[in-house]
Amino acid sequence: MTKNSQDIQKGETVQAVIIADSFDSKFGPLTTTRPRCLMPLGDRPILSYTLDFLKLSGVQECFVFCTSFAQDIKDYLKQWTTDQGTNSMSISPITNESCRSFGDAMRDLDAQGVLRQDFILVFGDCVGNVNLSEVLQEHKQRSKEDKNATMTLVYRKAMPGHHLRTIKNEVFLAVNDENRILHHSRPDALSQMKVPLEMMAENDIVHFKFDLLDLGIAICTQAVPPLFADNFDCQTLDEFIIGVLQDDLTDNTLHIHELGNDGYAARITDYHTLFGVQNDLVHRWLYPIVPEIASGKAPTQLVYNRHNIYKGENVDLKKGSYLEQDVLVAQGSSIGENSTLFKAVVGKSTKVGKDVALRDCIIGSNVAIGDGCQLTGCVIGDNVVIGNKANISHRCVLGDGVQIQDNTQLPPETWLVSQKPDSGFSDDDEEKTENDNDTIYGAKAIVFKEEDEDDDEDSDYEIEGIKSRWGQINLESDDDADEDSDTDSEIFPDIDQEIENEIDPNASHNTFHGEVFESLQRGLKEGIKVDNLVLEINGSKFAYDQRPGQVIQGVLTSILEIASSEVDSVDDKAMLLRETVVCLKKFKGVLENYIKSTSQIAQKDCLTKLEGFVLEKPHFLPIVAKIIQTLNDLEILSEAAIFKWYEGLSEKEIKENKLLKKFIEWLEEDEDESESSSDDE
């Protein structure tokens, strides 16, 4: 515990408030049966991580405000508190099912009169490992010096294109030298951002910020709830901020605190950020809050293995099944024969059939997936049944209890629930038949619609609604946009490259490649540890949304380019070969992190990217065989992967390379000798 945290505890109890309800329906099918805060992250609810986050920050008394599914939340809080034993913060649920907004919740908290001092305010979908006691202490000190300092909003650095930024949660701020907020707005994808000129006149220096991620965390004085009580039309935190800035709520002031790079914090506001935080969790960015370590007495039933593989107790992996990387399989689940999982989370007691491929998926508990299914980029709730040879595409969401028949092909953006919500007019027989298209996938596979979509017959509208709720960044051009939009680059010159990266994937990869090259080159000169280099590369990977194959390309080609930069002339083949081998050996640890010896896909990507690089840089062609041999000696490339790549090689310039042919022949002879030796034994 930090000194700041100790100082606070000497004087008074550290209080926090969790707003458990999100007051929106962005998670559609999944939140018809549970609140967002009880949706799974890893193998436990999101709320578990929020509570651990506050406990790590030294919070001693926590009020959890519940609206929807209040009893479910209270049951879980009781379970969490019991599991913590004596080492637990005090948790008090506050229930008001009539609340319909964040503002209503704050007004009810004011009426309860439970907040006696400055407190930490978070939503039930916030996760992190940052000690907020230091931010609380900073806020308290500021409040002593300035009685009008009402709230400190917490942000973290995240440039446009960051994997946790979406168009709905982007924020544009103007602050002065004291970090006081002068202007706050939520820009949409296309509009210009305008600021009042008087703000510029009243402040000598104004900092414009469009590089921050809104975390849904605020440090508040006890004056905040009464301000909501005095303004009944204030429904959201954004409305409160704008009201304060426009002097509608007295002379109160707001400040910001930017978290450093030594911690992690995020908010799960849609499916895009759910996948992003899930990936960060599996990659251990929330340490010490990680899947296999429980904060309480009860064990997590998970074991952490290489390549970010987490396996629960009594997990049954059938013959030929393969967990490639970034996979979590919770206790009691089974994976059928020849099934492959990549970047997938599987809940408890789930049965995956044989010859199944799960890629970029989140699968709930007690799910049954039939043989031969293909699931990509989708979310599956609890107790779902998926028939044989079903194909479920990107951005599909199946709510709890949905049943999919054999050979079903779900197109992208399909959201299903197991039963249609009761509209209150069930006695009308016509209502049961007027939307037959809603049940085209089965009696328990009904197309999910928002209430305001029921009367809209335009399917394009429904798809756009799903895209918006999913949370993807939208940078599509608009023919009706202002011609003056060119001036945006003058106002925000630093983000031009980021926007270009988002629009042009090649530009994004080129920027990523440049950062990887700089990191590795500096690592070579300064002797930076492999783990630190991997952290830097992962940061760039997330920032520019690079796929595994693109990361392998960036790392491998950067290493080869560094080798060529170390020689006086690339025509000196002996020197180029020596430097290339040296660099490959020095960066072995980095290569192993991205080119898994057990992953045929990663090894294929490595050889394919090497092939393309050699064709672009022909001075490497004479030593390509030695490069592959070195990667084989370092146990990064297997003989099987090399043989398979060579058999499918179509580029004559490489396939007819004499040294490469000799190396392949030598590998084949060596393999034959090994087989003969084993037969003799």
Secondary structure, DSSP 8 states (H G I E B T S, - for coil): --HHHHHHHHHS--EEEEE---SS-TTGGGGGSS-GGGSEETTEEHHHHHHHHHHHTT--EEEEEE-TTHHHHHHHHHHHHHHHTTS--EEEEEE-TT--SHHHHHHHHHHHT---S-EEEEETTEEE---THHHHHHHHHHHHH-TTEEEEEEEEE--TT-TT--TTTB-EEEE-TT-BEEEEE---SS------HHHHHH-S--EEE--EEEEEEEEE-TTHHHHHHH-TT--SHHHHHHHHHTTTTTT-EEEEEEE-TTS-EEE--SHHHHHHHHHHHHTTTTTTS-TT--SSSS---EEEETTTEEEETT-EE-TT-EE-SSEEE-TT-EE-TT-EEEEEEE-TT-EE-TT-EEEEEEE-SS-EE-TT-EEES-EE-TT-EE-TT-EE-TT-EE-TT-EE-TT-EE-TT-EEESS----S-TT-HHHHHTTGGGGTT-TT-EE---GGGTT---HHHHHHHHHHHHT-------TTS-GGGGGHHHH-GGGHHHHHHHH-HHHHHHHHHHHHHHHHHHHHHHT--HHHHHHHHHHHHHHTT--HHHHHHHHHHHHHHHHHHTSS-TT-HHHHHHHHHHHHHHTHHHHHHHS-TT-HHHHHHHHHHHHHHHHHSGGGGGGHHHHHHHHHHTTSS-HHHHHHHHHT---HHHHT-HHHHHHHHHHHHHHHHHHHHHHH-
